[in-house]
Amino acid sequence: MVIEQGVFFVDLLYTIGRAPGIERLSDPPLHVAGQLAAFASALHCFVGHGEWASSYQRMVCRSKRQHDPIQGLSAEVSFVGILLAAIRVFFHRESTIDESPDLFIENLHMRILLTTTSYQDTPGDHHELLGSQGFEIHRERGPLSEARMLELAGEFDAFLCGDDEITAAVIDKSLPRLRVISKYGIGLDKIDVSKATASKLPVLFTPGVNHTTVAEHVFCLLLGLVRNLVDSALSVREGKWKRMTGHELWQKKLGLIGLGRIGQEVAKRARAFDMEVHALDLYWPEAFASQHGVVRHTEFESLLAACDVVSLHTNLSEQTRHLINNARIGVMKPGALLVNTARSELVDLPAVIGALDSGKLGGYATDVLDEEPPPADHPLLKHPNALITPHIGSRTYESVPRQAMRATLNLINYLQGKPDVIQANKW
């Protein structure tokens, strides 16, 4: 009970001490915040963490000596947060805060740009972990354009990003302050990784955490397409009873372009539907393919010609851009279906729209578009043979916290010099 009351009291002081305009509540400025800080400091020394108090004193002296317009003038306000966070360490030994005071105080100098909306919008322990580190977090609603990134570049020590355009120009302007890019997700095509590598700037990412969720979304799209699910449900909602005839997936041939983690999860679910699975991948997983009866192809054209449904699960590169184009659509079965939960640039959009118009493609189901969000006149939005979802393939209450925690751990561990990071680039 004593501990619960103590934590409540600490939270209350923390809220008061960090409240906007606290320095205007008294004369002279910062008196209220300073008193709170002094009280917290005394309390913290009382519970036996003198190391934190001495770090506090060193930081006050350093801030005043430097006459930093932000750190100096608002020192007491900032240190309320420092000291009370330290007290929380005493009450909550399981806290994720590193109990090294110098490290925690060093983090207070760090500015983090957080742009991924999935991370920000979904509840999970990642919020507490990131918030416990003492960083200054600047939030934006991504994905951000190169122009917006250039406006922000140079002001941050780390990016915790989604699909923002981190070009060579953005990296140049961000250096030398920028220390690390932590990507929420696995696709790195929006980041100039070559430039980052040449600049010895680590790019961290989160493989292996969203493959089941994306695989499920593939079948969400595919079933919605073959059973006219959206049109049928909307007609009922409008008071109509429009009964549309669809197709089975049973014994259809599914072609997977890419048989990595996501492709393999799709293959397993396809076998549950008794589909015949075909695949193509440069790095062929022989053991998995043998276990699940996956037919191997080494040429795109042979796979496309054989399959009723084609699903894209490869990364975007200059070699895979517009992988599905007029020529390759030409060898597909009449009325074949195309599913894309990877990257919109894997398909030549005008070629896909033309094939939908002519009936060569029976349907295109996609979770990714060339413009997100799309303009109101985007040609796919109202196409009767297209099914579009707003890039939610990995956005579930189970998957987002996994990805977000991994991205956050990557960021924190790298900044603390710990080895538990997943880094995409090496030098």
Helices and strands as residue ranges (DSSP letters): H 2-17, G 22-24, H 31-46, H 50-66, H 75-91, H 101-107, E 111-114, H 117-121, H 125-131, E 136-139, H 146-152, E 158-161, H 168-174, E 180-183, H 193-198, E 203-204, H 211-226, H 229-237, E 253-257, H 261-272, E 276-280, H 286-292, E 295-296, H 300-306, E 309-312, H 326-331, E 336-340, G 344-346, H 349-358, E 361-366, E 386-388, H 399-415
